[in-house]
Amino acid sequence: MLKDRVVGGTLVGFAFIAAALWVPMGGVLTILLAVCALAMIEFYSLLEAARIPHFKYFGISSGLLLILATWFPLWREVHIHDVEWIMMCGITIAVFLRQFPQKNNPQPLETIAGTLMGVIYIALLLSFFAKLLLVWGDKTGRLLILYLVFVVKFSDMGAYFIGCSFGRHKLIPRISPAKTWEGFFGGLLSSVGVSVLFFLLAGDRMENLAFHLSDALILGVLLGAIGTVSDLTESLFKRGAGVKDSGRMILGMGGILDVIDSLLFSAPALYVYARFFL
């Protein structure tokens, strides 16, 4: 299992780095759409395992439209404020309308809630990757995404290895029996260390951002902690569905959703911090 995790994690890591640094913007959009679609398929599979009704294909299509709507100002080089929120309102109304023709559905509330949850939890949170590029441009936006991935995923790795080696006190065993407080604090140390290292190596390349050492320290703690909460959230979903992994696409790591889970809450957190403090 450890060997598979190392191999799978290394391959995914190189893929993220290549996408962040060298893939053209059109390719970045394609990757983002593919990740969104695959993650939403896995999420709706969790709902199926939990026997929660939903509009699977309607939800996936809506999520992809939301990503495209967020990307549209970047692609067309125009400034349209709140386009993703306008799209989200339209999607919400559309899901309600989609429910109207169903005559024999005894669970309309669950159907609507489950469908919208997939759009909000996957597509809306992933759209903040596009917003990082939209607000800070190609160069700085890519560095922010690379910074986010490094800090959060090294936090995951630090928590895993330190938790396996020294973990004794369970964090929240009813949600994730394997996570420990020792692993959590080990993950925070890892995220802070990587954040500071990234600041020292590339902090001065982030144009239009006042990125200081204090910000690297704060973001290291913030992103590491929020990444853990994001990871625990997916664990809660999997436990509710009675499954171990969301999928089997990534060697030793499960599905796409298992790989990006800690990034889902972290991306909007970085975006908000950068907007208000950098």
Backbone as JSON, one array per atom type, in Angstrom:
{
  "sequence": "MLKDRVVGGTLVGFAFIAAALWVPMGGVLTILLAVCALAMIEFYSLLEAARIPHFKYFGISSGLLLILATWFPLWREVHIHDVEWIMMCGITIAVFLRQFPQKNNPQPLETIAGTLMGVIYIALLLSFFAKLLLVWGDKTGRLLILYLVFVVKFSDMGAYFIGCSFGRHKLIPRISPAKTWEGFFGGLLSSVGVSVLFFLLAGDRMENLAFHLSDALILGVLLGAIGTVSDLTESLFKRGAGVKDSGRMILGMGGILDVIDSLLFSAPALYVYARFFL",
  "N": [[0.83, -1.21, 0.0], [1.93, 1.25, 0.85], [3.99, 1.56, -1.03], [2.46, 1.73, -3.39], [1.06, 4.09, -2.86], [3.17, 5.95, -2.82], [4.17, 5.78, -5.45], [1.83, 6.39, -6.96], [1.23, 8.93, -5.87], [3.53, 10.36, -6.61], [3.35, 10.37, -9.44], [0.92, 11.77, -9.79], [1.69, 14.15, -8.61], [3.74, 15.12, -10.36], [2.14, 15.48, -12.59], [0.45, 17.56, -11.75], [2.34, 19.62, -11.38], [3.34, 19.91, -13.99], [0.98, 20.73, -15.29], [0.5, 23.15, -13.97], [2.71, 24.73, -14.66], [3.52, 24.46, -17.4], [1.52, 23.72, -19.24], [-0.57, 25.02, -21.81], [-3.08, 27.67, -21.57], [-5.56, 26.86, -22.58], [-5.29, 24.12, -22.33], [-5.14, 23.91, -19.56], [-7.76, 24.58, -18.85], [-9.09, 22.4, -20.02], [-8.07, 20.28, -18.46], [-9.05, 21.04, -15.95], [-11.82, 20.86, -16.39], [-12.0, 18.11, -16.94], [-11.13, 16.97, -14.51], [-13.14, 17.98, -12.86], [-15.45, 16.72, -13.96], [-14.86, 13.96, -13.57], [-14.56, 13.86, -10.79], [-17.12, 14.62, -9.99], [-18.63, 12.51, -11.0], [-17.69, 10.48, -9.33], [-18.55, 11.49, -6.87], [-21.35, 11.48, -7.15], [-21.61, 8.76, -7.37], [-21.1, 8.03, -4.75], [-23.44, 9.0, -3.61], [-25.24, 7.28, -4.82], [-24.44, 4.86, -3.64], [-25.21, 5.42, -1.07], [-27.87, 5.43, -1.43], [-29.22, 7.77, -2.11], [-31.32, 9.7, -4.0], [-30.76, 11.44, -7.13], [-30.05, 13.78, -9.8], [-27.95, 12.73, -11.87], [-26.56, 13.14, -14.45], [-27.54, 15.61, -15.15], [-26.58, 17.14, -13.04], [-23.77, 16.88, -13.41], [-23.44, 18.07, -15.94], [-24.29, 20.66, -15.3], [-22.32, 21.39, -13.46], [-20.02, 21.47, -15.1], [-20.73, 23.53, -16.81], [-20.72, 25.61, -14.98], [-17.98, 25.8, -14.36], [-17.05, 26.58, -16.9], [-18.37, 29.03, -17.14], [-17.12, 30.5, -15.13], [-14.57, 30.58, -16.18], [-14.96, 32.05, -18.5], [-14.65, 34.99, -18.52], [-11.85, 35.08, -18.35], [-11.04, 33.75, -20.66], [-12.17, 35.3, -22.75], [-11.09, 37.7, -22.16], [-12.47, 39.75, -20.84], [-14.19, 41.77, -18.4], [-16.33, 40.54, -16.25], [-18.33, 40.69, -13.57], [-19.1, 38.51, -10.89], [-20.06, 36.35, -12.41], [-20.05, 33.59, -12.01], [-21.68, 33.3, -9.8], [-24.12, 34.18, -10.74], [-24.56, 32.16, -12.62], [-24.71, 30.02, -10.84], [-27.07, 30.58, -9.45], [-28.88, 30.27, -11.57], [-28.5, 27.53, -12.1], [-29.47, 26.41, -9.73], [-32.21, 27.08, -9.82], [-32.84, 25.7, -12.15], [-32.48, 23.02, -11.38], [-34.6, 22.7, -9.6], [-36.71, 23.03, -11.4], [-36.22, 20.82, -12.97], [-37.08, 18.82, -11.33], [-39.84, 18.99, -11.33], [-41.27, 17.5, -13.47], [-41.22, 14.88, -12.53], [-43.24, 12.35, -11.51], [-43.42, 10.14, -9.84], [-41.57, 10.22, -7.79], [-40.71, 9.78, -4.58], [-38.98, 11.18, -3.01], [-38.35, 14.09, -3.31], [-37.01, 16.24, -2.04], [-34.54, 15.16, -1.21], [-33.53, 14.46, -3.71], [-33.2, 16.94, -5.03], [-31.47, 18.24, -3.21], [-29.25, 16.47, -3.16], [-28.36, 16.59, -5.82], [-27.68, 19.34, -6.1], [-25.73, 19.52, -4.14], [-23.57, 18.12, -5.26], [-22.83, 19.88, -7.32], [-22.15, 22.18, -5.88], [-20.2, 21.29, -4.0], [-18.18, 20.14, -5.59], [-17.88, 21.43, -8.28], [-18.27, 24.25, -7.83], [-16.36, 24.82, -5.82], [-14.01, 23.96, -7.12], [-13.95, 25.87, -9.1], [-12.58, 28.0, -8.1], [-9.93, 27.65, -8.7], [-9.82, 28.52, -11.32], [-10.5, 31.16, -10.8], [-8.27, 32.08, -9.43], [-6.43, 32.26, -11.51], [-7.81, 34.09, -13.08], [-7.94, 36.49, -11.6], [-5.27, 37.1, -10.9], [-3.75, 36.67, -13.14], [-1.83, 34.97, -15.75], [0.92, 34.27, -15.06], [1.37, 34.85, -12.2], [-0.96, 33.71, -11.2], [-0.67, 31.0, -11.87], [1.55, 30.39, -10.26], [0.41, 30.74, -7.74], [-1.44, 28.64, -7.74], [0.31, 26.47, -7.94], [1.69, 26.84, -5.55], [-0.42, 26.42, -3.72], [-1.06, 23.68, -4.2], [1.39, 22.42, -3.52], [1.71, 23.13, -0.75], [-0.64, 22.1, 0.49], [-0.7, 19.37, -0.29], [1.76, 18.43, 0.63], [1.26, 18.76, 3.29], [-0.69, 16.78, 3.6], [0.94, 14.52, 3.11], [2.83, 14.75, 5.18], [1.16, 14.48, 7.41], [0.3, 11.86, 7.01], [2.66, 10.21, 7.08], [3.85, 10.91, 9.56], [1.72, 10.43, 11.24], [1.4, 7.66, 10.87], [3.79, 6.79, 11.97], [4.02, 7.87, 14.59], [1.51, 8.25, 15.6], [-0.91, 8.22, 18.12], [-3.14, 9.24, 19.43], [-6.42, 9.52, 18.58], [-7.95, 11.56, 16.07], [-10.67, 12.32, 14.94], [-12.31, 9.74, 15.35], [-14.8, 8.6, 14.62], [-15.29, 9.57, 12.12], [-12.91, 9.42, 10.6], [-11.02, 6.87, 11.22], [-8.25, 6.44, 11.05], [-6.85, 8.82, 11.26], [-4.83, 10.93, 13.29], [-4.07, 13.06, 16.15], [-1.35, 13.54, 16.35], [-0.54, 13.11, 13.72], [-1.99, 15.21, 12.53], [-0.77, 17.57, 13.59], [1.78, 17.08, 12.67], [1.31, 17.3, 9.94], [0.7, 20.04, 9.82], [3.19, 21.15, 10.5], [4.63, 20.31, 8.27], [3.27, 21.66, 6.18], [3.7, 24.35, 6.88], [6.5, 24.45, 6.71], [6.93, 23.9, 3.94], [5.53, 26.04, 2.86], [7.04, 28.27, 3.72], [9.48, 27.64, 2.48], [8.71, 27.77, -0.23], [8.1, 30.49, -0.35], [10.66, 31.59, 0.02], [11.95, 30.71, -2.29], [10.35, 31.44, -4.49], [8.78, 33.63, -3.86], [9.28, 36.33, -4.53], [8.62, 36.37, -7.17], [5.95, 36.58, -7.5], [4.04, 38.68, -8.88], [2.35, 41.78, -8.24], [1.49, 41.02, -5.76], [1.76, 41.35, -2.3], [3.58, 39.47, -0.82], [4.71, 38.22, 2.07], [7.04, 36.95, 4.58], [5.61, 36.56, 6.93], [3.07, 36.12, 5.9], [3.49, 33.7, 4.6], [3.89, 32.03, 6.8], [1.41, 32.23, 8.12], [-0.38, 31.34, 6.11], [0.63, 28.78, 5.76], [-0.15, 27.46, 8.13], [-2.93, 27.93, 7.98], [-3.79, 26.82, 5.47], [-2.95, 24.19, 5.79], [-4.52, 23.35, 7.99], [-7.16, 23.79, 7.02], [-7.1, 22.14, 4.81], [-7.05, 19.66, 6.08], [-9.6, 19.65, 7.28], [-11.11, 19.68, 4.95], [-10.38, 17.22, 3.86], [-11.41, 15.51, 5.85], [-14.09, 16.01, 5.48], [-14.7, 14.74, 3.05], [-14.18, 12.16, 3.9], [-16.26, 11.86, 5.7], [-18.43, 11.8, 3.93], [-17.82, 9.43, 2.52], [-17.95, 7.56, 4.6], [-20.64, 7.77, 5.23], [-21.67, 6.71, 2.92], [-20.73, 4.18, 3.06], [-18.34, 3.25, 1.9], [-14.84, 2.68, 1.12], [-13.05, 4.07, -0.59], [-13.46, 6.74, -2.99], [-13.17, 6.01, -5.59], [-11.23, 4.06, -7.99], [-9.2, 5.0, -9.56], [-6.63, 6.12, -9.26], [-3.49, 4.81, -8.58], [-3.07, 3.21, -5.54], [-4.23, 5.33, -4.18], [-6.91, 5.67, -4.52], [-9.77, 7.28, -5.86], [-10.22, 10.13, -8.11], [-11.46, 12.09, -6.56], [-10.56, 11.41, -4.04], [-7.97, 12.27, -4.23], [-8.07, 15.06, -4.69], [-9.52, 16.01, -2.58], [-8.59, 17.41, -0.25], [-7.89, 19.8, -1.37], [-10.17, 21.14, -2.07], [-11.56, 22.81, -0.18], [-9.42, 24.38, 0.4], [-8.64, 25.89, -1.84], [-10.59, 28.07, -2.24], [-10.03, 29.28, 0.23], [-7.35, 30.18, 0.0], [-7.73, 31.96, -2.12], [-9.47, 33.91, -0.96], [-7.83, 34.87, 1.12], [-5.67, 35.91, -0.34], [-6.98, 37.91, -1.81], [-7.81, 39.73, 0.19], [-5.64, 40.19, 1.9], [-3.19, 40.1, 0.59]],
  "CA": [[0.0, 0.0, 0.0], [2.81, 2.41, 0.91], [4.65, 1.68, -2.32], [1.47, 2.21, -4.36], [0.8, 5.5, -2.54], [4.33, 6.75, -3.24], [4.18, 5.81, -6.92], [0.67, 7.14, -7.42], [1.39, 10.33, -5.48], [4.58, 10.97, -7.44], [2.81, 10.6, -10.78], [-0.05, 12.85, -9.7], [2.43, 15.39, -8.32], [4.36, 15.59, -11.6], [1.05, 15.95, -13.46], [0.03, 18.88, -11.25], [3.4, 20.59, -11.66], [3.33, 20.16, -15.44], [-0.21, 21.52, -15.63], [0.61, 24.5, -13.42], [3.82, 25.5, -15.22], [3.82, 24.39, -18.83], [0.35, 23.48, -20.1], [-1.23, 26.26, -22.24], [-4.29, 27.98, -20.83], [-6.63, 26.0, -23.06], [-5.07, 22.82, -21.73], [-5.5, 24.01, -18.15], [-9.22, 24.5, -18.8], [-9.46, 21.02, -20.32], [-7.76, 19.48, -17.28], [-9.99, 21.42, -14.9], [-13.12, 20.27, -16.74], [-11.91, 16.66, -16.8], [-11.1, 16.68, -13.08], [-14.48, 18.27, -12.34], [-16.38, 15.68, -14.4], [-14.53, 12.69, -12.91], [-14.84, 13.98, -9.36], [-18.57, 14.63, -9.81], [-19.08, 11.13, -11.21], [-17.4, 9.75, -8.1], [-19.41, 11.98, -5.8], [-22.71, 10.95, -7.34], [-21.55, 7.33, -7.06], [-21.28, 7.94, -3.31], [-24.88, 9.16, -3.34], [-25.89, 6.03, -5.22], [-24.15, 3.87, -2.61], [-26.01, 5.79, 0.1], [-29.26, 5.38, -1.87], [-29.77, 9.13, -2.17], [-31.63, 9.98, -5.41], [-30.18, 12.67, -7.66], [-29.99, 13.87, -11.26], [-26.51, 12.59, -12.08], [-26.05, 13.79, -15.66], [-27.92, 17.03, -15.07], [-25.63, 17.76, -12.12], [-22.44, 16.95, -14.02], [-23.5, 19.1, -16.99], [-24.37, 21.96, -14.64], [-21.01, 21.68, -12.9], [-19.1, 21.85, -16.18], [-21.15, 24.87, -17.25], [-20.27, 26.56, -13.97], [-16.55, 25.99, -14.59], [-16.9, 27.36, -18.14], [-18.82, 30.4, -16.86], [-16.06, 31.15, -14.36], [-13.43, 30.75, -17.07], [-15.31, 32.87, -19.65], [-13.96, 36.29, -18.54], [-10.42, 34.86, -18.61], [-10.9, 33.34, -22.06], [-12.55, 36.41, -23.62], [-10.38, 38.9, -21.7], [-13.44, 40.78, -20.48], [-14.41, 41.81, -16.96], [-17.73, 40.32, -15.88], [-18.31, 40.39, -12.15], [-20.1, 37.6, -10.3], [-20.67, 35.5, -13.42], [-20.27, 32.25, -11.49], [-22.82, 33.32, -8.88], [-25.3, 34.24, -11.59], [-24.74, 30.82, -13.14], [-25.12, 29.15, -9.73], [-28.5, 30.83, -9.23], [-29.59, 29.63, -12.68], [-28.44, 26.08, -11.91], [-30.37, 26.08, -8.63], [-33.59, 27.14, -10.32], [-32.99, 24.64, -13.15], [-32.64, 21.74, -10.68], [-35.98, 22.67, -9.12], [-37.58, 22.79, -12.56], [-36.01, 19.43, -13.41], [-37.82, 17.95, -10.43], [-41.29, 19.11, -11.56], [-41.92, 16.45, -14.27], [-41.18, 13.55, -11.9], [-44.52, 12.09, -10.84], [-43.34, 9.02, -8.91], [-40.38, 10.35, -6.95], [-41.15, 10.07, -3.21], [-37.93, 11.91, -2.29], [-37.94, 15.27, -4.09], [-36.06, 17.05, -1.3], [-33.25, 14.49, -1.29], [-33.07, 14.53, -5.1], [-32.73, 18.31, -5.29], [-30.33, 18.51, -2.34], [-28.11, 15.68, -3.59], [-27.86, 17.12, -7.1], [-27.03, 20.63, -5.87], [-24.52, 19.3, -3.35], [-22.49, 17.76, -6.17], [-22.4, 21.09, -8.03], [-21.51, 23.1, -4.93], [-19.02, 20.69, -3.37], [-17.11, 19.88, -6.57], [-17.67, 22.43, -9.34], [-18.12, 25.61, -7.3], [-15.07, 24.94, -5.13], [-12.95, 23.87, -8.12], [-13.93, 27.09, -9.92], [-11.64, 28.97, -7.53], [-8.67, 27.53, -9.43], [-9.96, 29.44, -12.45], [-10.51, 32.53, -10.28], [-6.88, 32.45, -9.13], [-5.86, 32.69, -12.78], [-8.56, 35.24, -13.58], [-7.63, 37.72, -10.85], [-3.84, 37.42, -10.84], [-3.09, 36.49, -14.42], [-1.22, 33.7, -16.11], [2.15, 33.96, -14.33], [1.16, 34.81, -10.75], [-2.03, 32.76, -10.92], [-0.1, 29.64, -11.91], [2.38, 30.23, -9.08], [-0.48, 30.56, -6.6], [-1.98, 27.28, -7.81], [1.41, 25.57, -7.6], [1.9, 27.02, -4.11], [-1.54, 25.76, -3.04], [-0.92, 22.23, -4.32], [2.55, 21.99, -2.74], [1.48, 23.26, 0.69], [-1.7, 21.21, 0.95], [-0.38, 17.95, -0.47], [2.83, 18.07, 1.57], [0.59, 18.6, 4.57], [-1.26, 15.43, 3.57], [2.0, 13.52, 3.25], [3.39, 14.85, 6.52], [0.19, 13.9, 8.33], [0.26, 10.42, 6.79], [3.87, 9.53, 7.55], [4.03, 11.14, 10.99], [0.64, 9.72, 11.91], [1.7, 6.22, 10.84], [4.97, 6.5, 12.79], [3.91, 8.3, 15.98], [0.12, 8.51, 15.97], [-1.49, 7.47, 19.24], [-4.39, 9.84, 19.86], [-7.31, 9.66, 17.42], [-8.46, 12.9, 15.82], [-12.12, 12.15, 14.98], [-12.39, 8.34, 14.9], [-16.09, 8.23, 14.01], [-15.26, 10.0, 10.72], [-11.71, 8.85, 9.96], [-10.32, 6.16, 12.3], [-6.79, 6.4, 10.89], [-6.23, 10.13, 11.49], [-4.47, 11.18, 14.69], [-3.62, 14.42, 16.46], [0.07, 13.62, 16.01], [-0.5, 13.31, 12.28], [-2.49, 16.54, 12.22], [0.27, 18.57, 13.86], [2.86, 16.81, 11.73], [0.9, 17.9, 8.68], [0.85, 21.49, 9.93], [4.63, 21.45, 10.41], [5.02, 20.13, 6.87], [2.69, 22.73, 5.36], [4.41, 25.59, 7.19], [7.85, 24.35, 6.15], [6.86, 24.03, 2.49], [5.09, 27.4, 2.56], [8.2, 29.15, 3.9], [10.44, 27.32, 1.43], [8.19, 28.31, -1.48], [8.27, 31.94, -0.25], [12.07, 31.91, -0.17], [12.37, 30.39, -3.65], [9.52, 32.04, -5.56], [7.92, 34.69, -3.35], [9.5, 37.59, -5.25], [8.12, 36.25, -8.55], [4.51, 36.78, -7.5], [3.81, 40.09, -9.19], [1.11, 42.38, -7.75], [1.13, 40.45, -4.46], [2.69, 41.67, -1.21], [3.72, 38.19, -0.16], [5.79, 38.33, 3.04], [7.29, 35.75, 5.37], [4.49, 36.38, 7.86], [1.97, 35.51, 5.14], [3.84, 32.3, 4.37], [3.66, 31.31, 8.05], [-0.04, 32.17, 8.37], [-0.99, 30.47, 5.11], [1.05, 27.41, 6.02], [-1.05, 26.92, 9.16], [-4.31, 28.01, 7.52], [-4.07, 25.85, 4.4], [-2.79, 22.86, 6.35], [-5.69, 23.04, 8.81], [-8.35, 23.71, 6.18], [-6.95, 20.92, 4.01], [-7.47, 18.53, 6.92], [-11.06, 19.72, 7.37], [-11.63, 19.28, 3.64], [-10.17, 15.78, 3.77], [-12.37, 14.88, 6.76], [-15.43, 16.14, 4.9], [-14.91, 13.64, 2.1], [-14.24, 10.94, 4.7], [-17.63, 11.81, 6.22], [-19.28, 11.35, 2.82], [-17.54, 8.01, 2.24], [-18.48, 6.75, 5.7], [-22.08, 7.75, 5.07], [-22.0, 5.84, 1.79], [-20.26, 2.84, 3.36], [-17.26, 2.84, 1.0], [-13.51, 3.06, 1.58], [-12.51, 5.07, -1.51], [-14.45, 7.25, -3.93], [-12.95, 5.34, -6.87], [-10.01, 3.26, -8.06], [-8.49, 5.49, -10.74], [-5.24, 6.45, -8.95], [-2.81, 3.71, -7.9], [-2.8, 3.34, -4.12], [-4.82, 6.54, -3.6], [-8.36, 5.69, -4.72], [-10.28, 8.0, -7.01], [-9.85, 11.53, -8.28], [-11.96, 12.85, -5.41], [-9.66, 11.13, -2.92], [-6.73, 13.03, -4.44], [-8.29, 16.51, -4.64], [-10.43, 16.37, -1.49], [-8.01, 18.42, 0.64], [-7.73, 21.06, -2.11], [-11.46, 21.75, -2.39], [-11.78, 23.94, 0.73], [-8.2, 25.19, 0.47], [-8.56, 26.84, -2.97], [-11.26, 29.33, -1.89], [-9.35, 29.91, 1.37], [-6.21, 30.92, -0.54], [-8.27, 33.07, -2.92], [-9.96, 34.95, -0.05], [-6.68, 35.47, 1.82], [-4.92, 36.72, -1.3], [-7.77, 39.1, -2.16], [-7.96, 40.68, 1.3], [-4.43, 40.43, 2.7], [-1.98, 40.18, -0.23]],
  "C": [[0.86, 1.25, 0.0], [3.5, 2.65, -0.42], [3.7, 2.24, -3.37], [1.16, 3.69, -4.12], [1.93, 6.39, -3.03], [4.36, 6.89, -4.75], [3.03, 6.66, -7.45], [0.78, 8.62, -7.09], [2.43, 11.05, -6.3], [4.07, 11.29, -8.84], [1.81, 11.75, -10.78], [0.65, 14.18, -9.45], [3.09, 15.97, -9.57], [3.3, 16.13, -12.56], [0.58, 17.34, -13.05], [1.07, 19.94, -11.59], [3.43, 20.94, -13.14], [2.16, 21.02, -15.84], [-0.07, 22.96, -15.17], [1.65, 25.35, -14.14], [3.84, 25.56, -16.74], [2.61, 24.2, -19.74], [-0.27, 24.81, -20.52], [-2.57, 26.43, -21.54], [-5.47, 27.12, -21.29], [-6.52, 24.6, -22.49], [-5.42, 22.81, -20.25], [-7.02, 23.9, -17.98], [-9.69, 23.06, -19.05], [-9.22, 20.11, -19.12], [-8.74, 19.76, -16.16], [-11.37, 20.82, -15.15], [-13.11, 18.75, -16.55], [-11.91, 16.26, -15.32], [-12.48, 16.89, -12.46], [-15.45, 17.15, -12.69], [-16.13, 14.37, -13.67], [-14.86, 12.74, -11.42], [-16.35, 13.98, -9.1], [-19.17, 13.25, -10.04], [-18.86, 10.31, -9.94], [-18.29, 10.2, -6.95], [-20.83, 11.43, -5.93], [-22.75, 9.43, -7.16], [-21.67, 7.1, -5.55], [-22.75, 8.09, -2.93], [-25.64, 7.89, -3.71], [-25.66, 4.94, -4.17], [-24.95, 4.14, -1.34], [-27.5, 5.79, -0.19], [-29.96, 6.73, -1.75], [-30.07, 9.46, -3.63], [-31.06, 11.33, -5.84], [-30.27, 12.62, -9.18], [-28.51, 13.9, -11.65], [-26.01, 13.4, -13.27], [-26.4, 15.26, -15.71], [-26.93, 17.77, -14.16], [-24.25, 17.91, -12.72], [-22.41, 18.03, -15.1], [-23.54, 20.5, -16.38], [-23.02, 22.36, -14.05], [-20.01, 22.12, -13.95], [-19.45, 23.23, -16.73], [-20.69, 25.94, -16.27], [-18.78, 26.84, -14.11], [-16.32, 26.86, -15.83], [-17.31, 28.82, -17.92], [-17.77, 31.17, -16.07], [-14.86, 31.46, -15.23], [-13.7, 31.78, -18.17], [-14.63, 34.24, -19.64], [-12.47, 36.17, -18.82], [-10.17, 34.56, -20.08], [-11.15, 34.5, -23.01], [-11.86, 37.72, -23.26], [-11.34, 40.06, -21.48], [-13.67, 40.69, -18.97], [-15.91, 41.72, -16.69], [-17.74, 39.88, -14.43], [-19.42, 39.4, -11.8], [-20.73, 36.65, -11.31], [-20.95, 34.1, -12.88], [-21.44, 32.2, -10.52], [-24.13, 33.44, -9.65], [-25.61, 32.87, -12.16], [-25.24, 29.87, -12.05], [-26.6, 29.34, -9.41], [-29.34, 30.16, -10.32], [-29.63, 28.12, -12.54], [-29.41, 25.64, -10.81], [-31.82, 26.06, -9.09], [-33.84, 25.99, -11.3], [-33.18, 23.27, -12.49], [-34.06, 21.62, -10.12], [-36.95, 22.37, -10.27], [-37.45, 21.36, -13.06], [-36.81, 18.45, -12.56], [-39.32, 17.91, -10.76], [-41.89, 17.96, -12.36], [-41.97, 15.08, -13.6], [-42.45, 13.32, -11.07], [-44.39, 11.04, -9.73], [-42.07, 9.03, -8.07], [-40.81, 10.71, -5.53], [-40.14, 10.88, -2.4], [-37.47, 13.14, -3.08], [-36.91, 16.13, -3.36], [-34.65, 16.46, -1.39], [-32.66, 14.58, -2.7], [-32.49, 15.9, -5.41], [-31.46, 18.59, -4.49], [-29.09, 17.75, -2.8], [-27.5, 16.21, -4.88], [-27.1, 18.42, -6.89], [-25.75, 20.48, -5.05], [-23.34, 18.94, -4.24], [-21.94, 18.98, -6.89], [-21.63, 22.01, -7.09], [-20.18, 22.54, -4.43], [-17.88, 20.49, -4.35], [-16.89, 21.1, -7.47], [-17.43, 23.83, -8.78], [-16.78, 25.8, -6.61], [-13.91, 24.84, -6.11], [-12.85, 25.14, -8.97], [-12.96, 28.13, -9.37], [-10.23, 28.8, -8.11], [-8.68, 28.47, -10.63], [-9.91, 30.89, -11.96], [-9.11, 32.99, -9.89], [-6.17, 32.93, -10.39], [-6.51, 33.97, -13.28], [-8.11, 36.54, -12.91], [-6.16, 38.1, -10.95], [-3.07, 37.1, -12.11], [-2.36, 35.18, -14.56], [-0.04, 33.36, -15.2], [1.9, 33.81, -12.83], [0.08, 33.81, -10.38], [-1.53, 31.33, -10.92], [0.77, 29.38, -10.69], [1.53, 30.02, -7.83], [-1.07, 29.15, -6.57], [-0.9, 26.26, -7.42], [1.7, 25.63, -6.1], [0.82, 26.28, -3.32], [-1.36, 24.24, -3.04], [0.25, 21.73, -3.46], [2.25, 22.01, -1.24], [0.48, 22.23, 1.19], [-1.3, 19.75, 0.83], [0.81, 17.52, 0.39], [2.29, 17.99, 2.99], [-0.04, 17.23, 4.68], [-0.19, 14.37, 3.82], [2.63, 13.54, 4.64], [2.47, 14.22, 7.55], [0.19, 12.38, 8.22], [1.47, 9.72, 7.41], [4.08, 9.71, 9.05], [2.94, 10.42, 11.78], [0.89, 8.22, 11.96], [2.83, 5.87, 11.81], [4.74, 6.78, 14.28], [2.48, 8.47, 16.47], [-0.39, 7.6, 17.08], [-2.88, 7.96, 19.61], [-5.26, 10.14, 18.63], [-7.86, 11.08, 17.32], [-9.99, 12.91, 15.91], [-12.4, 10.74, 14.48], [-13.71, 7.96, 14.26], [-16.17, 8.64, 12.55], [-14.09, 9.35, 9.99], [-10.87, 8.17, 11.04], [-8.81, 6.24, 12.22], [-6.12, 7.72, 11.24], [-6.0, 10.36, 12.99], [-4.07, 12.64, 14.88], [-2.14, 14.59, 16.13], [0.25, 13.84, 14.51], [-0.95, 14.69, 11.87], [-1.41, 17.6, 12.43], [1.51, 18.34, 13.0], [2.57, 17.38, 10.36], [1.05, 19.41, 8.69], [2.32, 21.9, 9.84], [5.11, 21.33, 8.96], [4.52, 21.27, 6.0], [3.38, 24.06, 5.63], [5.81, 25.57, 6.58], [7.86, 24.54, 4.64], [6.45, 25.44, 2.09], [6.26, 28.39, 2.67], [9.24, 28.9, 2.81], [9.99, 27.89, 0.09], [8.35, 29.84, -1.48], [9.72, 32.33, -0.54], [12.51, 31.71, -1.62], [11.61, 31.17, -4.72], [8.66, 33.2, -5.1], [8.06, 35.99, -4.11], [9.02, 37.55, -6.69], [6.61, 36.46, -8.63], [4.2, 38.27, -7.65], [2.44, 40.52, -8.66], [0.62, 41.76, -6.44], [2.19, 40.84, -3.44], [2.84, 40.45, -0.32], [4.94, 38.22, 0.74], [5.96, 37.02, 3.8], [6.16, 35.49, 6.35], [3.29, 35.74, 7.16], [2.24, 34.04, 4.89], [3.58, 31.47, 5.63], [2.16, 31.14, 8.32], [-0.71, 31.22, 7.39], [-0.58, 29.02, 5.29], [0.14, 26.73, 7.04], [-2.48, 26.84, 8.63], [-4.63, 26.94, 6.49], [-3.91, 24.42, 4.9], [-4.01, 22.44, 7.15], [-6.94, 22.87, 7.97], [-8.29, 22.49, 5.27], [-7.37, 19.69, 4.79], [-8.98, 18.49, 7.06], [-11.7, 19.26, 6.07], [-11.51, 17.78, 3.43], [-11.19, 15.03, 4.63], [-13.79, 14.95, 6.21], [-15.7, 15.01, 3.91], [-14.97, 12.31, 2.84], [-15.64, 10.76, 5.3], [-18.59, 11.31, 5.16], [-19.08, 9.86, 2.55], [-18.08, 7.11, 3.34], [-20.0, 6.67, 5.61], [-22.52, 6.83, 3.94], [-21.54, 4.4, 2.01], [-19.19, 2.33, 2.42], [-15.92, 3.34, 1.53], [-12.91, 4.17, 0.74], [-13.62, 5.53, -2.45], [-14.33, 6.6, -5.3], [-11.65, 4.56, -6.83], [-9.11, 3.73, -9.21], [-7.0, 5.69, -10.48], [-4.62, 5.33, -8.13], [-2.55, 4.04, -6.44], [-3.48, 4.51, -3.44], [-6.33, 6.62, -3.78], [-8.75, 6.43, -5.97], [-9.77, 9.42, -7.1], [-10.27, 12.36, -7.07], [-11.11, 12.61, -4.18], [-8.37, 11.93, -3.01], [-6.95, 14.53, -4.22], [-9.08, 16.94, -3.42], [-9.87, 17.49, -0.6], [-7.82, 19.77, -0.04], [-9.05, 21.82, -2.26], [-11.78, 22.94, -1.49], [-10.59, 24.89, 0.72], [-8.12, 26.23, -0.65], [-9.32, 28.12, -2.68], [-10.61, 30.03, -0.71], [-8.16, 30.74, 0.9], [-6.69, 32.13, -1.33], [-8.72, 34.22, -2.02], [-8.8, 35.64, 0.65], [-5.9, 36.38, 0.87], [-5.67, 38.01, -1.65], [-7.75, 40.15, -1.06], [-6.66, 41.04, 2.0], [-3.15, 40.53, 1.86], [-2.09, 41.26, -1.29]]
}
